[in-house]
Amino acid sequence: GSAKDNWFSSFMLSVEHLTSWHRLFVDPLSRAMYSSDGPDFEFVQQRRREGAGIHDAVWELAWKKSGPEMASLERWLEEHEGKKTA
């Protein structure tokens, strides 16, 4: 499948005479924060107009787009850092 459908970016790293290709996988919050998709941008802007803070709007977008990963992230935070996110 495509990189976009599988949530990664490809990039080329070139150092002196060596060149290599890599895949960058990021967490769902980073994907939401740095998304360049129009509907994602509009979702965050709408939530901001409704009074949500930027952190909450991005958190909601991450849940909307990547619910199972966000649930896993929240469980990890609770287990390892004792933090409740909701």
N, C-alpha and C positions, 0 to 999 in steps of 0.2 A: 504494500500500500504506500501511499504518498506520505511524505514527512509530516505534512499538515494534519492528515487523518490520524497519524500515530503519535502526534504531540512531540515531535523533535525537530531540531534544525540541524542542517549539515553545514559544516564550515571547513575551509582549507586553512591549515596552519603552515606557514613557511618561515623557517629559521635558517638563515644563511643559505646553504645549498640543499637543505632537506625540506621536503614538502610532504604533508600527510593530510588525509581527510578524516574528519571526526563527526560524530553525532552528539548534539547537546540536548539532554533531557532535563527539563526543569519541573519544579513542583507546581501544583495547580494554582497557588497564589501568584507565583511569578507569571504563569501563563495569563492569568486574568489581568494582572497589573500592566503587563507589557503588550497585551493584545492590540493588534492594529485592525481587527475586524470592526466594521461599522456598527453592527448590532451590539457588540460588546461595549463599544464607546458610548453608544446611545443609552444602553442600560445603566451604565455608571452615571452618565449625565442626568438621566431621569431620576435616579435615586438621590443624587445630590440636590436636585431641584425640590425633591420631596423632604429634604432636611437631613438625609443620612450623611454621616461623615465619610470621607474618602476610604478609610480603612474598612468600615462596615459595608460600603457599596462594593468594594473589591472582594471582600469576604463572601458577600451574597452572590456575586458573579461567579466566583470560584465554585461555590456550592451548586449553582445552577448548571454550570458546564461540566463539573467533575465531582459530583456528589459522592460516589464511592471512595475516591481518593481523599476527599476532604474528611469523610467519616474516619478513614484510616489515620489520617494526620491528627485528628482530634483525639482519637484513642491513644495514639503514641504520646501526644502532649500530656494527657491525663496520667498515663502510666509512668512516664519518665520525668516529667517536670511538675506534676501535681497541679496542672493548670486546667481549669474548666473554661471552655471557650464560649459556651452559650449562656 
